[in-house]
Amino acid sequence: MEEGDDLESQEVDRVETITRAPIVRTAIERSKYKLVAENIVASYSGVVAVKDVTMKFKEKAVTALIGPSGCGKTTFLRCLNRMHELSKGAQVTGKVLLDGQDLYSTREDAIIHRRKIGMVFQKPNPFPTMSIYDNVAAGLKLNGVRDREIIDQIVKGCLEMVYLWDEVKHDLKKPGMSLSGGQQQRLCIARALAIQPEVLLMDEPASALDPIATQKIEEMITELKKEYAIIIVTHNMQQAVRVSDYTGFMYLGELVEFGETVQIFENPRNEITAKYVQGQFG
């Protein structure tokens, strides 16, 4: 057996002894948090990718999800706004409660749910045939907003929130795809904000960007958390330290450790967490 294989085997053994995050059981406990995920199990065609994960997310705070590739971070994130179920053969069990309401109940419309919990993807994806203005306004128009003055106000406000207005205010009719990569990502965030979500999910929003664009995204996240609960998946541990208040470390589909970011990085309670944040594997 190779040394690396032996280390991996030891880590798997340790994961099996992990004390999982406590299950949120009462309405009083749930009310302390904007979003609560309870006992989430997610699979693809019977292959389990997320194993009984429970996490609680506070309003006006940033929570980072870290862990090696393939550990279930993005799958778990997609469960929070019911996008996982769009994948062929995908299944989810457990609960996701937004202000105490289970968004996986049969009474809840998945489309309405996705408006409440917006998502920004790893690769910027402006609508290619639309202008900068129409990219932001698209969701509003789809939801029946027709008043041009209201749309103008929301478009301007959302572009200001992502620090893009001053850069594009004279070019709103230009295609969204004409912007730089960092600007496109901020445009996509503005588009997500336009429909007034209650929670914002971000899947590695700066992974494809240069350092200057990444800094702007991080500054924007810090500002946006004044209004939103934000959950961000990142492979950049320094980024997690810079922008997040809380951090969850996932490994082999399980939540290994969850706590305040300072504690996770400076005083991790689990040996596997310590090895990961110290860069010993990943």
Backbone torsions as a table, in degrees:
resi	resn	phi	psi	omega
1	MET	NA	135.5	179.0
2	GLU	-72.4	155.8	-179.0
3	GLU	-59.2	-41.6	179.9
4	GLY	-62.5	-39.0	178.7
5	ASP	-64.2	-38.1	-179.8
6	ASP	-65.3	-41.7	177.7
7	LEU	-62.4	-43.0	179.1
8	GLU	-60.7	-42.6	179.3
9	SER	-61.7	-42.0	178.9
10	GLN	-63.3	-40.5	-179.1
11	GLU	-65.8	-39.2	177.2
12	VAL	-61.6	-43.3	178.6
13	ASP	-60.4	-39.5	-179.1
14	ARG	-68.0	-38.8	179.9
15	VAL	-57.4	-35.7	-177.5
16	GLU	-66.5	-16.8	-179.3
17	THR	-101.0	4.7	-176.6
18	ILE	-63.9	137.9	170.7
19	THR	-82.7	116.9	-175.4
20	ARG	-74.5	160.5	178.6
21	ALA	-60.5	141.5	-177.4
22	PRO	-63.0	143.2	178.2
23	ILE	-75.3	132.7	177.5
24	VAL	-80.1	122.4	-169.8
25	ARG	-115.8	-26.6	-172.2
26	THR	-113.2	156.2	178.7
27	ALA	-63.2	-34.5	179.6
28	ILE	-64.1	-45.3	179.2
29	GLU	-63.7	-41.5	-178.6
30	ARG	-63.4	-34.8	-173.6
31	SER	-67.1	-14.5	179.8
32	LYS	-75.0	-12.7	-170.7
33	TYR	-124.9	148.7	176.9
34	LYS	-72.0	-42.9	-176.0
35	LEU	-134.9	135.4	179.4
36	VAL	-131.1	126.9	173.0
37	ALA	-106.4	124.5	-176.8
38	GLU	-118.3	120.2	171.2
39	ASN	52.2	46.6	-178.4
40	ILE	-76.4	123.6	172.8
41	VAL	-121.1	123.2	-178.1
42	ALA	-126.7	139.9	-178.0
43	SER	-141.1	161.6	173.1
44	TYR	-121.4	113.3	179.5
45	SER	49.0	43.0	176.5
46	GLY	88.9	-10.4	178.7
47	VAL	-90.3	117.3	-174.4
48	VAL	-77.0	128.0	179.5
49	ALA	-109.1	-27.2	178.0
50	VAL	-129.6	127.5	-169.7
51	LYS	-115.6	96.0	169.3
52	ASP	54.6	55.0	-177.5
53	VAL	-93.9	129.8	174.0
54	THR	-121.1	125.4	177.5
55	MET	-143.0	153.8	179.8
56	LYS	-128.3	134.5	-172.3
57	PHE	-121.7	125.6	-178.3
58	LYS	-85.3	152.2	174.6
59	GLU	-68.3	150.0	176.1
60	LYS	54.2	46.1	177.4
61	ALA	-150.0	155.3	176.9
62	VAL	-108.7	127.6	175.0
63	THR	-113.3	126.6	178.1
64	ALA	-100.9	139.9	172.2
65	LEU	-108.9	119.7	-179.1
66	ILE	-121.9	164.5	179.4
67	GLY	148.3	162.6	-178.5
68	PRO	-65.0	162.2	177.9
69	SER	-56.4	139.2	177.4
70	GLY	82.3	10.8	-176.8
71	CYS	-88.7	-3.8	176.3
72	GLY	106.3	5.0	-176.2
73	LYS	-61.0	-53.9	-176.7
74	THR	-67.4	-38.2	177.1
75	THR	-59.8	-45.5	178.2
76	PHE	-61.8	-43.5	179.2
77	LEU	-58.5	-43.0	-179.4
78	ARG	-67.9	-24.4	175.5
79	CYS	-68.5	-29.0	-175.0
80	LEU	-69.9	-24.0	175.0
81	ASN	-121.5	22.8	174.0
82	ARG	60.8	31.9	173.8
83	MET	-87.5	-24.1	-179.2
84	HIS	-58.7	-38.3	-176.1
85	GLU	-67.0	-10.7	177.4
86	LEU	-77.4	-16.9	179.4
87	SER	-77.7	143.8	-179.2
88	LYS	-61.6	129.2	177.8
89	GLY	77.3	7.5	-176.5
90	ALA	-80.7	143.7	176.4
91	GLN	-138.3	147.8	177.6
92	VAL	-137.5	135.8	168.8
93	THR	-126.3	158.0	-177.1
94	GLY	113.3	-169.2	-177.1
95	LYS	-128.3	147.1	167.5
96	VAL	-126.5	115.6	-175.1
97	LEU	-109.2	121.7	175.1
98	LEU	-106.5	113.6	-173.8
99	ASP	51.9	37.3	176.0
100	GLY	87.9	-6.8	-179.0
101	GLN	-96.2	127.3	-178.8
102	ASP	-76.0	114.2	-176.6
103	LEU	-80.7	-3.2	173.6
104	TYR	-102.2	8.0	176.8
105	SER	-70.3	155.4	-177.0
106	THR	-67.0	-17.0	-179.1
107	ARG	-82.5	-14.9	-173.7
108	GLU	-92.4	126.5	178.0
109	ASP	-76.5	124.3	-177.0
110	ALA	-61.5	-33.9	-179.6
111	ILE	-66.8	-42.7	176.9
112	ILE	-62.7	-40.1	178.9
113	HIS	-58.6	-43.1	-177.7
114	ARG	-69.8	-20.2	172.8
115	ARG	-75.1	-31.5	-179.5
116	LYS	-75.9	-31.0	-178.3
117	ILE	-122.4	96.0	-176.7
118	GLY	-76.4	159.4	-178.2
119	MET	-139.0	137.5	175.2
120	VAL	-118.0	131.1	-171.8
121	PHE	-95.7	169.1	-177.0
122	GLN	-60.7	-44.9	-179.5
123	LYS	-99.9	126.5	177.7
124	PRO	-54.0	135.7	-176.6
125	ASN	-136.4	60.4	174.3
126	PRO	-59.5	150.3	174.9
127	PHE	-65.6	118.1	-167.6
128	PRO	-65.2	-27.8	-176.9
129	THR	-95.5	3.5	-174.8
130	MET	-108.6	152.5	175.7
131	SER	-72.8	170.6	175.9
132	ILE	-55.8	-48.2	-179.5
133	TYR	-59.5	-49.8	-175.5
134	ASP	-68.4	-27.7	175.0
135	ASN	-59.8	-44.4	-179.2
136	VAL	-73.4	-37.6	-175.0
137	ALA	-79.9	-12.9	-171.4
138	ALA	-55.5	-48.5	-178.5
139	GLY	-64.6	-36.5	178.6
140	LEU	-62.8	-46.9	-179.4
141	LYS	-65.1	-37.8	178.6
142	LEU	-63.1	-31.0	-179.8
143	ASN	-90.9	10.7	171.0
144	GLY	95.2	6.0	178.4
145	VAL	-77.5	124.4	-176.5
146	ARG	-120.3	-17.2	-177.8
147	ASP	-68.8	113.9	-175.1
148	ARG	-63.2	-36.2	-179.5
149	GLU	-64.8	-41.3	178.0
150	ILE	-65.4	-44.6	179.4
151	ILE	-61.4	-43.7	179.2
152	ASP	-57.7	-44.2	-178.1
153	GLN	-64.2	-42.9	-178.4
154	ILE	-69.1	-42.7	179.0
155	VAL	-59.3	-48.7	179.8
156	LYS	-61.5	-45.2	-178.4
157	GLY	-62.8	-41.0	-179.2
158	CYS	-70.7	-38.9	176.8
159	LEU	-66.2	-33.5	175.4
160	GLU	-67.7	-38.9	-178.6
161	MET	-63.3	-28.6	-179.8
162	VAL	-102.9	17.0	176.8
163	TYR	57.6	38.9	-178.3
164	LEU	-115.7	-17.9	-173.4
165	TRP	-56.6	-50.2	-177.2
166	ASP	-62.9	-24.2	-178.6
167	GLU	-83.9	-22.6	-172.5
168	VAL	-127.4	0.2	-171.2
169	LYS	-59.8	-23.6	178.0
170	HIS	-97.8	2.9	-175.7
171	ASP	-130.2	28.3	-173.2
172	LEU	-62.3	-21.5	-179.3
173	LYS	-87.9	-6.7	178.1
174	LYS	-71.7	153.2	178.5
175	PRO	-61.3	142.7	176.3
176	GLY	-60.2	-30.5	-179.5
177	MET	-71.6	-9.8	179.5
178	SER	-79.7	-10.0	-178.7
179	LEU	-79.1	162.9	174.8
180	SER	-69.5	168.2	-178.4
181	GLY	-58.1	-45.1	179.6
182	GLY	-65.4	-39.6	177.4
183	GLN	-66.5	-39.7	177.3
184	GLN	-59.6	-41.2	-179.6
185	GLN	-65.5	-41.1	177.4
186	ARG	-66.8	-33.3	175.1
187	LEU	-63.2	-42.1	179.0
188	CYS	-64.7	-34.8	176.9
189	ILE	-68.7	-41.1	176.1
190	ALA	-60.4	-40.7	178.1
191	ARG	-61.3	-41.1	178.7
192	ALA	-67.0	-36.1	-178.1
193	LEU	-73.9	-25.4	-173.8
194	ALA	-60.9	-31.0	-179.3
195	ILE	-90.3	13.0	172.4
196	GLN	56.0	61.9	176.2
197	PRO	-70.7	165.5	177.6
198	GLU	-98.8	-23.4	178.6
199	VAL	-136.1	145.9	179.3
200	LEU	-122.6	122.4	177.6
201	LEU	-101.3	138.3	179.4
202	MET	-133.0	120.1	-179.6
203	ASP	-101.0	96.2	-179.3
204	GLU	48.0	58.5	-172.3
205	PRO	-67.6	-15.9	-177.8
206	ALA	-117.4	9.7	-172.9
207	SER	-65.7	-26.8	-177.6
208	ALA	-101.9	12.6	-173.0
209	LEU	-108.8	158.3	177.0
210	ASP	-76.6	167.8	-175.9
211	PRO	-57.8	-37.2	-179.5
212	ILE	-67.8	-45.3	178.2
213	ALA	-65.0	-37.5	178.3
214	THR	-62.0	-42.2	178.7
215	GLN	-60.1	-41.4	179.1
216	LYS	-64.6	-40.4	178.2
217	ILE	-63.0	-43.1	-178.9
218	GLU	-66.2	-40.6	176.8
219	GLU	-62.6	-39.0	179.1
220	MET	-65.6	-42.0	178.2
221	ILE	-59.8	-44.0	179.0
222	THR	-60.0	-37.4	179.3
223	GLU	-74.8	-41.0	-177.0
224	LEU	-66.5	-27.0	-177.8
225	LYS	-67.4	-11.5	174.6
226	LYS	-66.9	-18.9	-176.8
227	GLU	-120.4	-19.2	-170.4
228	TYR	-132.4	156.6	161.4
229	ALA	-84.7	126.0	-176.1
230	ILE	-121.7	134.0	177.1
231	ILE	-123.5	123.7	-173.7
232	ILE	-126.1	130.8	170.5
233	VAL	-91.4	130.9	179.0
234	THR	-147.9	142.5	170.9
235	HIS	-92.6	-8.9	-177.6
236	ASN	-91.7	102.4	-175.8
237	MET	-67.2	-32.5	176.2
238	GLN	-64.4	-36.1	177.2
239	GLN	-64.9	-42.1	177.4
240	ALA	-58.1	-42.4	179.1
241	VAL	-63.8	-41.0	-175.3
242	ARG	-70.3	-39.5	-168.7
243	VAL	-108.1	-18.3	-169.4
244	SER	-102.2	151.7	173.8
245	ASP	-93.9	-33.1	-179.4
246	TYR	-131.4	152.0	-179.7
247	THR	-138.2	136.3	171.9
248	GLY	-114.9	129.4	177.8
249	PHE	-101.8	121.8	179.6
250	MET	-111.0	145.9	179.9
251	TYR	-153.0	130.0	-179.9
252	LEU	51.7	39.5	176.0
253	GLY	83.4	-3.9	-178.1
254	GLU	-109.4	153.5	171.1
255	LEU	-85.2	108.4	-176.5
256	VAL	-78.7	-45.3	-176.2
257	GLU	-155.1	143.7	-178.4
258	PHE	-143.9	130.1	179.5
259	GLY	-176.7	-169.5	176.5
260	GLU	-62.6	142.5	-174.8
261	THR	-57.1	-42.0	179.9
262	VAL	-58.9	-42.6	-179.9
263	GLN	-66.8	-43.3	-177.6
264	ILE	-61.4	-40.0	-175.3
265	PHE	-89.3	-27.2	-177.0
266	GLU	-103.3	-25.7	-178.3
267	ASN	-146.5	59.2	-179.3
268	PRO	-62.6	143.1	-177.1
269	ARG	-89.4	-18.4	-177.0
270	ASN	-109.5	139.3	-176.3
271	GLU	-63.3	-36.9	179.8
272	ILE	-67.0	-40.8	175.4
273	THR	-57.1	-47.0	-179.2
274	ALA	-58.3	-45.0	-179.7
275	LYS	-62.9	-38.8	-178.0
276	TYR	-69.7	-49.2	-176.3
277	VAL	-69.3	-21.1	175.7
278	GLN	-86.0	-1.7	176.3
279	GLY	79.8	20.6	-178.3
280	GLN	-79.0	-17.8	172.5
281	PHE	-156.7	170.5	179.2
282	GLY	143.2	NA	NA
